[in-house]
Amino acid sequence: MRITARVDYAVRAALELAAVAPEALTSERIAVAQGIPARFLQAILRDLQHSRLVSSQRGREGGYRLALPASEISLARVMRVEQGFLADVRGERPEDLDYPGPAAALATVWVAARASYRRVLEEVTLADVVAGRLPAHVGELVELEDAWRSFGDASAR
């Protein structure tokens, strides 16, 4: 699993907006609160606006706000704005892959991994994270003995 800085920043900016909804925040306030480079954040906020997750307003009461209730915006939805598919293999959807010989079942493994990834990211909303109330199955996953431990060297993660 790899989460780019851009995806991380987009989710954190959306969480900052969710925390103050329905109030609007300036990009500067979001950038400072989350330690996000201001120019990078501007591009992310534009992307979130184009996807209709965020709206903006000019003027004294202006700034950015969520365009939908935080309870209706999953982490996956925000992530897709910045990276497209949640899981792909060399830019292709796992279900579109066809491997020869002993690797034939590998596409099935990639699809299963994507389903697991989706189960968390589709079911956790901005409101859940802000409130610190995550779905039960997410709590169960982080309670697994090895959940907080990385294995092997950097190339094996």
C-alpha positions in Angstrom: 0.0 0.0 0.0 1.4 3.4 -1.0 -0.3 6.7 -0.2 1.3 9.7 -1.9 1.9 13.0 -0.3 -0.8 14.5 -2.5 -3.4 12.0 -1.4 -2.4 12.4 2.3 -2.7 16.2 2.0 -6.1 16.0 0.3 -7.5 13.8 3.0 -6.1 16.0 5.7 -7.4 19.1 4.1 -10.9 17.5 3.8 -10.7 16.5 7.5 -9.8 20.0 8.5 -12.9 21.3 6.6 -15.0 18.5 8.2 -13.9 19.5 11.7 -15.3 23.1 11.3 -18.3 22.4 9.0 -20.3 24.3 8.0 -17.8 27.1 8.6 -15.4 28.1 5.8 -11.7 28.0 6.1 -9.1 29.9 4.1 -6.4 27.8 2.3 -3.8 29.5 4.5 -5.5 28.3 7.7 -5.8 24.8 6.4 -2.1 24.8 5.3 -0.9 26.0 8.6 -3.1 23.7 10.7 -2.0 20.6 8.7 1.5 21.6 7.7 0.7 21.4 4.0 2.7 23.5 1.5 0.4 26.4 0.5 1.0 26.1 -3.3 0.4 22.4 -3.2 -2.7 22.8 -1.2 -4.2 25.3 -3.7 -3.9 22.7 -6.5 -5.5 20.1 -4.2 -8.4 22.3 -3.2 -9.0 23.1 -6.9 -9.2 19.3 -7.6 -11.6 18.8 -4.7 -13.7 21.7 -6.1 -13.8 20.2 -9.6 -15.0 16.9 -8.1 -17.7 18.8 -6.2 -16.5 17.7 -2.7 -15.5 21.3 -1.8 -17.0 24.6 -2.6 -15.4 28.1 -2.2 -16.7 31.5 -1.5 -15.0 34.8 -2.0 -15.2 37.8 0.4 -15.0 38.4 4.1 -16.9 35.2 5.0 -15.1 33.4 2.2 -13.0 30.3 2.1 -13.5 26.7 1.5 -16.1 24.3 2.9 -17.3 20.8 2.2 -20.0 20.7 -0.4 -21.6 17.6 1.2 -22.0 16.5 4.8 -18.8 14.9 6.1 -20.8 11.8 6.9 -21.4 11.3 3.1 -17.7 11.6 2.1 -15.6 8.5 2.3 -11.9 8.5 2.5 -11.9 6.6 -0.8 -13.9 9.3 -2.5 -11.3 11.9 -1.6 -8.4 9.7 -2.5 -9.8 8.9 -5.9 -9.8 12.7 -6.7 -6.0 12.7 -6.5 -5.1 9.2 -7.7 -7.9 7.7 -9.7 -8.3 4.0 -8.9 -7.6 3.0 -5.3 -5.6 0.0 -6.5 -4.0 -0.7 -9.8 -1.1 -2.8 -11.1 1.2 -0.9 -13.4 -1.7 1.5 -14.2 -4.2 -1.3 -15.0 -7.2 -2.6 -13.1 -6.4 -5.9 -11.4 -9.5 -7.6 -13.1 -8.1 -6.7 -16.5 -4.8 -8.6 -16.0 -4.1 -12.0 -17.4 -1.0 -13.8 -16.2 0.5 -17.0 -17.7 1.4 -20.2 -16.1 2.1 -20.4 -12.4 1.1 -16.7 -12.0 -2.4 -17.2 -13.4 -4.1 -16.8 -10.0 -2.2 -13.6 -9.2 -4.9 -11.3 -10.6 -7.4 -12.9 -8.2 -5.0 -12.0 -5.3 -4.8 -8.4 -6.5 -8.6 -8.2 -6.7 -8.9 -9.6 -3.2 -6.3 -7.1 -1.8 -8.2 -4.2 -3.5 -11.5 -5.4 -2.0 -9.9 -5.4 1.5 -8.4 -1.9 0.9 -11.8 -0.7 -0.3 -13.6 -2.2 2.7 -11.8 0.2 4.9 -11.6 3.3 2.8 -15.1 3.2 1.4 -16.7 2.6 4.8 -14.7 5.3 6.8 -16.1 8.8 6.3 -14.6 12.1 7.1 -17.1 12.4 10.0 -15.9 9.1 11.4 -12.3 10.2 11.5 -13.0 13.6 12.9 -15.1 12.1 15.7 -12.6 9.3 16.3 -15.4 6.7 15.8 -14.2 4.2 13.3 -16.3 1.3 12.1 -16.0 -1.9 14.2 -14.2 -3.9 11.5 -11.5 -1.2 11.3 -10.9 -1.4 15.0 -10.7 -5.2 14.7 -8.0 -4.8 12.0 -5.8 -2.5 14.0 -6.1 -4.9 17.0 -4.4 -7.7 15.0 -1.0 -8.6 16.5 1.0 -7.5 13.5 -1.1 -4.6 12.4 1.3 -1.9 13.6 4.5 -3.7 12.5 6.3 -3.4 9.2 7.9 -6.4 7.8 11.2 -6.8 5.9 13.2 -4.1 4.1 11.8 -1.1 2.3 11.3 -3.1 -0.9 9.1 -5.7 0.9 6.6 -3.2 2.5 
